[in-house]
Amino acid sequence: MANMNSIELFAGAGGLGLGIEKAGFDHALVIERDRDACATVRFNLARARQGHSQWPLHETDIRYFDFSSFQDKVELVSGGPPCQPFSIGGKHRGFNDSRDMFPEAARVVRTVRPRAFIFENVLC
């Protein structure tokens, strides 16, 4: 049986992405906008994963990425949308905070139409 395809949003240093991969998914797309997080992913993949497939990592903001080419071609969308707008230590601006990426994550799911999605968030 062939592996299923996934899209990883807000990849960070790649922890969730590694777990998704170990569960049998092939990343069709991995997106992270933070330069240092992308450097960490590239560093770790280059050294620890020789002989394994490389991730199609895009260092960009999901607000500016066109996901339409992935419609009905991906089984899973996963990621960890930033939690600052809802953090008890933050400014409590919620949906009025420009860092609120939950609507963008939902837009990706609506566009891609995967069979499933997983969004995780840390207690912050």
C-alpha positions as CSV (number, residue, x, y, z in Angstrom):
1,M,0.0,0.0,0.0
2,A,1.3,3.4,-0.9
3,N,1.8,6.1,1.7
4,M,-0.7,8.8,2.0
5,N,0.1,12.4,1.3
6,S,0.0,15.3,3.8
7,I,0.5,19.0,4.1
8,E,2.2,20.3,7.2
9,L,1.4,23.9,8.2
10,F,3.3,26.0,10.8
11,A,6.0,23.3,10.8
12,G,8.2,24.8,13.5
13,A,11.3,22.7,14.0
14,G,9.4,19.7,12.5
15,G,8.3,17.6,15.5
16,L,4.7,17.1,14.5
17,G,5.9,16.5,10.9
18,L,8.2,13.7,12.0
19,G,5.4,12.0,13.8
20,I,3.1,12.3,10.8
21,E,5.8,10.9,8.6
22,K,6.3,8.0,11.1
23,A,2.6,7.3,10.9
24,G,3.0,6.6,7.2
25,F,2.4,9.9,5.5
26,D,4.6,11.5,2.7
27,H,4.7,15.3,3.0
28,A,3.5,16.8,-0.3
29,L,4.2,20.2,1.3
30,V,5.7,21.6,4.5
31,I,5.3,25.3,5.2
32,E,7.0,27.4,7.9
33,R,7.6,31.2,7.7
34,D,10.2,31.5,10.5
35,R,13.7,31.5,9.0
36,D,15.3,29.9,12.1
37,A,12.8,27.1,12.3
38,C,13.3,26.3,8.6
39,A,17.1,26.3,9.2
40,T,16.6,23.8,12.0
41,V,14.5,21.6,9.8
42,R,17.0,21.7,7.0
43,F,19.9,21.1,9.4
44,N,18.2,18.1,11.0
45,L,17.1,16.5,7.7
46,A,20.5,16.9,6.1
47,R,22.3,15.2,8.9
48,A,19.9,12.7,10.5
49,R,18.0,11.6,7.5
50,Q,20.5,10.8,4.8
51,G,19.0,8.3,2.4
52,H,15.4,9.4,3.3
53,S,13.2,11.6,1.2
54,Q,13.6,15.3,1.8
55,W,10.7,17.4,2.8
56,P,9.3,19.9,0.3
57,L,9.9,22.8,2.7
58,H,8.6,26.2,1.7
59,E,9.8,29.2,3.8
60,T,6.7,31.4,3.4
61,D,3.6,32.7,5.1
62,I,0.6,30.5,4.4
63,R,-1.5,33.6,3.8
64,Y,0.4,34.1,0.5
65,F,0.5,30.5,-0.7
66,D,-1.8,29.1,-3.3
67,F,-3.0,25.7,-2.1
68,S,-5.4,25.0,-5.0
69,S,-3.1,22.6,-6.8
70,F,-3.4,20.3,-3.8
71,Q,-7.2,20.1,-3.9
72,D,-8.5,16.5,-3.4
73,K,-4.9,15.2,-3.6
74,V,-4.0,15.1,0.1
75,E,-5.3,12.9,2.8
76,L,-4.1,14.9,5.8
77,V,-3.5,18.6,6.7
78,S,-1.7,19.0,10.0
79,G,0.0,21.7,11.9
80,G,0.2,24.0,14.9
81,P,-1.4,27.4,14.3
82,P,0.2,30.1,16.5
83,C,-1.5,30.6,19.9
84,Q,-0.4,34.1,20.8
85,P,-3.8,35.7,20.2
86,F,-5.4,33.4,22.7
87,S,-2.6,33.1,25.2
88,I,-3.3,33.9,28.8
89,G,0.1,35.6,28.9
90,G,-0.7,37.7,25.8
91,K,-2.8,40.7,25.0
92,H,-6.1,38.6,24.7
93,R,-7.0,40.1,21.3
94,G,-8.2,36.8,20.0
95,F,-9.7,37.0,16.5
96,N,-8.7,40.7,16.4
97,D,-5.0,39.8,16.5
98,S,-3.2,39.7,13.1
99,R,-1.2,36.6,14.4
100,D,-4.5,34.6,14.6
101,M,-3.8,31.8,12.0
102,F,-6.8,29.6,12.8
103,P,-8.8,31.2,10.0
104,E,-5.9,30.6,7.6
105,A,-5.6,27.0,8.7
106,A,-9.3,26.6,8.1
107,R,-9.0,28.2,4.7
108,V,-6.3,25.6,3.7
109,V,-8.6,22.8,4.8
110,R,-11.5,24.2,2.8
111,T,-9.3,24.6,-0.3
112,V,-7.4,21.3,-0.1
113,R,-10.4,19.2,1.1
114,P,-8.3,16.5,2.8
115,R,-9.8,13.4,4.3
116,A,-8.7,14.5,7.7
117,F,-6.9,17.3,9.5
118,I,-5.0,17.7,12.8
119,F,-4.4,21.0,14.4
120,E,-2.5,21.0,17.7
121,N,-1.8,23.8,20.1
122,V,0.3,24.2,23.1
123,L,-1.0,25.5,26.4
124,C,0.3,29.1,26.3
